[in-house]
């Protein structure tokens, strides 16, 4: 008789691995091909191929696994479809970091070689998160694992894109976006991260001389380099200090341009001097004001963070180097009234931490309302349920 003694400590990692391999070998995670049974399927929200699991993944995937195992025990044809997301820019960033260590860059490699390098990285290191899901015990049918750049999926994306375009639901246009000058891509609001605390910045008070008569309008700004793209100075229509100046023209410092003084209720009378420089091509609030007043969009910072457009001698300079020179020039011309300390919290790229630049960019957009209406109707008529029901208000 074989003497089997229990180990003093339970080796959970060994036991879990053993049982998980057994489940996979027996095909317990595969759908049962039973024609008389209900079908039940969950497509896993594909995690980024560059990522590792965090507590949110653990919660979300545990809930999915509970549902899958429950319906599997009911005898239904059950499939939990796994896959990973190519996470384009995130993957690019990781690979570029490796190239940097090797003393080269994607530009030096060229497009084709860089793409080949990305695919090589994906094959060698891109499966870590799948292994972590297995360690959690996720009962996905791993034989069906897909990747968002698989040829079949890419073809489907192109097909849907063309259909939506032909239906007039996709269009292209210029819009102000969060732009990372380092990664060279637009960022969503979630990807443009604000710091947890303020940084020490400055408020520059700059004089804009009146075109006719004596005097000037003083504006306060945290970004003097953007004045090169100003197309107006705005004041609050109820601010008595500026009533007589509305409609007048002022000279734009460091340029040969003149711009109007306009009235807009957005302007906070208590901030700075109560006069606001308007740079529609490099500030989201200014962009909205520009649309209301039909102002020109003058882009003066390009996608690499260099000065561009009608900026004279500042052309080609880094935006922050330009800031320093602009301030020096304003001082020399007697147009810098004062500088005050001011707390700022600039948005930064969530990957490389570069300060985000609001930039005009030609982007593709989807008309969401026509697509959302059937989904909203499905919830209102009870064909789809949101649990708990209190969350339905957010959905609408």
C-alpha positions in Angstrom: 0.0 0.0 0.0 1.4 3.4 -1.0 1.8 5.8 1.9 0.5 9.2 0.8 1.1 12.0 3.2 -0.5 15.4 2.8 2.0 18.2 2.7 2.1 20.5 5.7 1.3 23.5 3.5 -1.2 23.6 0.6 0.7 24.4 -2.6 -2.1 26.3 -4.3 0.0 27.3 -7.4 0.8 23.7 -8.1 -2.7 22.4 -7.5 -4.3 25.2 -9.5 -2.0 24.6 -12.5 -2.6 20.8 -12.3 -6.4 21.2 -12.3 -6.5 23.9 -14.9 -4.4 21.8 -17.3 -6.8 18.9 -16.7 -9.8 21.1 -17.5 -8.2 22.3 -20.7 -7.2 18.8 -21.8 -10.7 17.5 -21.3 -12.1 20.3 -23.3 -14.4 21.5 -20.5 -14.2 25.1 -21.7 -15.4 24.3 -25.3 -19.0 24.7 -26.3 -21.0 21.5 -26.4 -22.4 20.9 -29.8 -26.0 20.1 -28.7 -28.6 21.2 -31.2 -31.4 21.1 -28.6 -29.6 23.3 -26.1 -29.6 27.1 -25.8 -26.6 29.1 -26.9 -24.9 31.4 -24.5 -21.9 33.5 -25.4 -19.7 36.2 -23.9 -17.0 38.0 -25.9 -14.4 39.0 -23.5 -13.6 42.8 -23.5 -10.1 42.2 -25.0 -7.3 43.4 -22.7 -4.4 45.3 -24.2 -1.7 43.0 -25.4 0.9 45.2 -23.7 -0.9 45.1 -20.4 -0.9 43.2 -17.1 -4.0 42.4 -15.0 -5.1 44.9 -12.4 -7.9 44.7 -9.8 -10.5 45.9 -12.4 -9.7 42.9 -14.7 -10.0 40.5 -11.7 -13.4 41.8 -10.8 -14.7 42.0 -14.4 -13.5 38.6 -15.5 -14.6 36.9 -12.3 -18.2 38.2 -13.0 -18.0 36.9 -16.6 -16.6 33.5 -15.4 -19.5 33.2 -12.9 -22.0 33.7 -15.7 -20.2 31.3 -18.1 -19.9 28.5 -15.5 -23.5 28.9 -14.4 -24.9 28.6 -17.9 -22.4 25.8 -18.6 -23.9 23.9 -15.7 -27.3 24.4 -17.1 -26.2 22.3 -20.0 -26.2 25.2 -22.6 -23.9 25.6 -25.5 -21.6 28.0 -23.7 -18.7 30.0 -25.2 -16.5 32.5 -23.5 -14.6 34.0 -26.5 -11.1 35.3 -25.6 -8.9 37.7 -27.4 -6.4 40.6 -27.0 -6.4 44.1 -28.3 -3.4 45.3 -30.3 -3.4 48.6 -28.3 -1.7 50.3 -31.2 -0.1 53.4 -29.6 0.6 51.6 -26.3 2.4 48.8 -28.2 4.2 51.3 -30.3 5.4 53.1 -27.2 6.7 49.9 -25.6 8.6 48.9 -28.8 10.0 52.4 -29.2 11.4 52.3 -25.7 13.3 49.1 -26.6 14.6 50.7 -29.8 15.7 53.7 -27.7 17.8 51.5 -25.5 19.4 50.1 -28.7 20.3 53.6 -29.9 17.8 53.7 -32.7 14.2 54.8 -33.5 11.2 53.9 -35.6 12.1 56.7 -38.0 15.6 55.3 -38.5 14.2 51.8 -39.0 11.5 52.9 -41.5 7.9 51.8 -41.7 8.2 48.2 -42.8 11.0 47.2 -40.5 9.3 48.9 -37.6 6.0 47.1 -38.2 8.0 43.8 -38.4 9.6 44.6 -35.1 6.2 45.3 -33.5 4.9 41.9 -34.7 8.0 40.2 -33.3 7.5 41.8 -29.9 3.8 40.7 -29.9 4.8 37.1 -30.6 7.6 37.0 -28.0 6.1 39.1 -25.2 2.5 39.9 -26.0 0.9 36.9 -24.3 1.6 37.7 -20.7 -1.9 38.8 -19.9 -3.5 35.6 -21.3 -1.3 33.6 -19.0 -2.5 35.8 -16.1 -6.1 35.1 -17.0 -5.4 31.4 -17.0 -3.9 31.8 -13.5 -7.2 33.4 -12.4 -9.0 30.3 -13.6 -10.8 32.0 -16.5 -12.8 29.3 -18.3 -12.4 30.7 -21.8 -12.2 28.5 -24.9 -8.5 29.3 -25.6 -8.5 27.4 -28.8 -10.5 30.3 -30.3 -8.3 33.1 -29.1 -8.3 36.0 -31.5 -6.2 39.2 -31.9 -7.7 42.4 -33.1 -5.2 42.6 -35.9 -6.0 39.1 -37.3 -6.7 39.3 -41.0 -10.3 38.3 -40.6 -11.0 40.9 -38.0 -9.2 43.6 -39.9 -11.2 42.9 -43.0 -14.4 43.1 -40.9 -13.3 46.5 -39.6 -12.7 47.8 -43.1 -16.0 46.5 -44.3 -18.0 48.2 -41.5 -16.0 51.4 -41.9 -16.9 51.6 -45.6 -20.5 50.8 -44.9 -20.8 53.5 -42.3 -19.1 56.0 -44.6 -21.5 55.1 -47.5 -24.4 55.6 -45.1 -23.2 59.1 -44.2 -22.5 58.1 -40.6 -18.7 58.6 -40.8 -17.2 61.9 -41.9 -13.8 63.7 -41.8 -13.2 67.1 -40.5 -10.8 69.3 -38.6 -11.3 69.5 -34.9 -9.4 70.4 -31.8 -7.9 67.3 -30.1 -5.6 66.5 -27.3 -2.3 65.8 -29.1 0.9 64.1 -27.8 3.8 65.7 -29.6 6.1 62.8 -28.5 3.8 59.8 -29.4 2.5 61.7 -32.5 -1.1 60.8 -31.9 -4.5 62.2 -30.7 -5.5 61.4 -27.1 -8.9 60.9 -25.7 -10.0 62.9 -22.6 -9.2 59.8 -20.5 -5.7 59.5 -22.0 -4.9 63.1 -21.3 -4.2 62.9 -17.6 -4.3 65.7 -15.1 -1.7 65.6 -12.3 -2.8 64.8 -8.8 -1.5 68.2 -7.6 -0.8 71.6 -9.0 2.5 72.6 -10.4 4.1 76.0 -10.0 3.4 78.0 -13.1 3.3 81.6 -14.0 0.7 84.2 -15.2 2.1 86.6 -17.7 0.3 90.0 -18.0 0.7 91.2 -21.6 -0.3 94.5 -23.1 -2.1 94.6 -26.5 -1.8 98.2 -27.8 -5.0 99.8 -29.3 -4.8 100.4 -33.0 -6.5 103.8 -32.7 -5.7 106.2 -29.9 -3.6 105.7 -26.8 -3.7 102.8 -24.4 -3.8 99.1 -24.4 -5.7 96.0 -23.2 -3.8 93.8 -20.7 -4.5 90.1 -20.8 -3.2 87.4 -18.4 -2.1 84.1 -19.8 -0.2 80.9 -18.7 0.9 80.3 -22.2 2.5 83.4 -23.8 3.8 81.4 -26.8 0.3 80.9 -28.0 -0.4 84.6 -28.5 1.0 84.2 -32.0 -2.2 82.3 -32.8 -4.6 84.8 -31.2 -7.5 85.9 -33.3 -9.3 88.1 -30.7 -9.4 89.5 -27.2 -12.6 88.7 -25.4 -14.3 90.5 -22.5 -17.5 89.9 -20.6 -20.3 92.0 -22.1 -21.3 93.0 -18.5 -17.9 94.2 -17.6 -18.1 98.0 -17.3 -14.3 98.4 -17.7 -14.3 97.3 -21.3 -17.7 98.5 -22.7 -16.1 101.2 -24.8 -13.4 98.8 -26.2 -15.8 96.2 -27.6 -15.5 96.3 -31.4 -12.1 98.1 -31.3 -8.9 96.6 -32.8 -5.7 95.9 -31.0 -2.2 95.1 -32.2 -1.1 91.5 -31.6 2.4 91.7 -29.9 5.4 90.2 -31.7 3.4 90.2 -35.0 2.2 92.6 -37.6 -1.4 91.5 -37.2 -4.4 93.3 -35.6 -7.3 91.5 -33.9 -10.7 92.6 -32.6 -12.0 93.0 -29.0 -15.2 90.9 -28.8 -17.8 90.3 -26.0 -18.5 86.8 -24.8 -20.3 85.8 -21.6 -17.8 82.9 -21.0 -15.1 85.4 -19.9 -14.7 85.4 -16.1 -14.5 89.1 -15.0 -12.6 88.1 -11.9 -9.8 86.1 -13.6 -6.6 88.1 -14.3 -7.6 91.4 -15.8 -11.0 90.3 -17.1 -9.7 90.3 -20.7 -9.0 87.0 -22.3 -6.7 86.3 -25.3 -8.5 83.9 -27.7 -6.5 81.2 -29.5 -9.1 79.0 -31.1 -6.5 76.6 -32.6 -4.8 75.8 -29.3 -7.4 75.9 -26.5 -10.7 74.0 -26.1 -12.6 76.9 -24.6 -11.2 79.4 -27.1 -12.2 77.0 -29.9 -15.8 77.1 -28.8 -15.7 80.9 -28.5 -14.1 81.0 -32.0 -17.0 79.0 -33.4 -19.5 81.4 -31.9 -17.8 84.5 -33.3 -16.6 82.9 -36.6 -13.0 83.6 -35.8 -10.1 82.4 -37.9 -8.3 79.2 -36.7 -4.6 80.1 -36.8 -2.4 77.1 -36.0 1.0 78.1 -34.7 2.3 74.8 -33.0 2.6 71.7 -35.2 2.3 68.1 -34.3 5.9 67.9 -33.1 5.6 70.8 -30.8 7.4 73.2 -33.1 6.2 76.7 -33.9 4.7 76.9 -37.4 2.5 79.1 -39.6 2.6 83.0 -39.4 5.0 83.2 -36.5 8.0 85.0 -38.2 11.4 84.5 -36.5 9.9 82.0 -34.1 9.2 79.4 -36.8 10.8 76.0 -36.1 11.4 76.6 -32.4 10.3 74.2 -29.7 7.1 75.6 -28.1 8.8 76.0 -24.7 11.9 77.6 -26.1 9.6 80.0 -28.0 7.9 80.8 -24.7 11.2 82.0 -23.2 12.1 84.1 -26.3 8.6 85.6 -26.5 8.8 86.8 -22.9 12.2 88.3 -23.5 10.8 90.1 -26.6 7.8 91.4 -24.8 10.0 92.8 -22.0 12.2 94.5 -24.6 9.1 96.1 -26.2 7.7 97.2 -22.9 4.6 95.0 -23.4 5.1 92.7 -20.4 3.3 94.3 -17.5 4.2 91.8 -14.8 4.7 88.1 -14.0 2.8 86.4 -11.1 3.2 82.9 -9.6 0.2 80.8 -10.6 -0.7 77.1 -9.9 -1.2 75.1 -13.1 -2.1 71.5 -13.7 -1.3 70.7 -17.4 -2.7 67.6 -19.0 -0.1 65.0 -19.8 0.0 62.0 -22.1 -0.8 58.9 -20.0 2.1 57.0 -21.6 5.1 59.3 -21.9 4.0 62.1 -19.6 4.6 64.8 -22.3 2.5 67.9 -21.8 -0.5 67.6 -24.1 -0.9 70.2 -26.9 -4.5 71.0 -28.0 -4.1 70.9 -31.8 -6.2 71.2 -34.8 -6.2 67.8 -36.5 -8.1 66.2 -39.4 -9.9 63.3 -37.8 -12.6 60.7 -38.6 -15.8 61.1 -36.7 -18.9 59.0 -36.2 -22.5 60.4 -36.0 -23.4 58.6 -32.9 -27.1 59.8 -32.5 -28.5 57.7 -35.3 -26.6 54.6 -34.0 -27.6 55.3 -30.4 -31.3 55.6 -31.0 -32.0 51.9 -31.6 -29.9 51.0 -28.6 -31.8 53.4 -26.4 -35.1 52.1 -27.7 -34.1 48.5 -26.9 -33.7 49.5 -23.2 -36.9 51.6 -23.1 -38.9 48.7 -24.6 -37.4 46.1 -22.3 -35.5 44.1 -25.0 -32.3 45.0 -23.2 -31.9 45.3 -19.4 -29.5 47.4 -17.5 -28.8 46.1 -14.0 -29.2 47.8 -11.6 -32.0 49.8 -13.2 -30.8 53.0 -11.5 -27.8 53.0 -14.0 -30.2 53.3 -16.9 -30.4 57.0 -16.3 -26.7 57.3 -17.2 -27.3 55.3 -20.3 -29.9 57.7 -21.6 
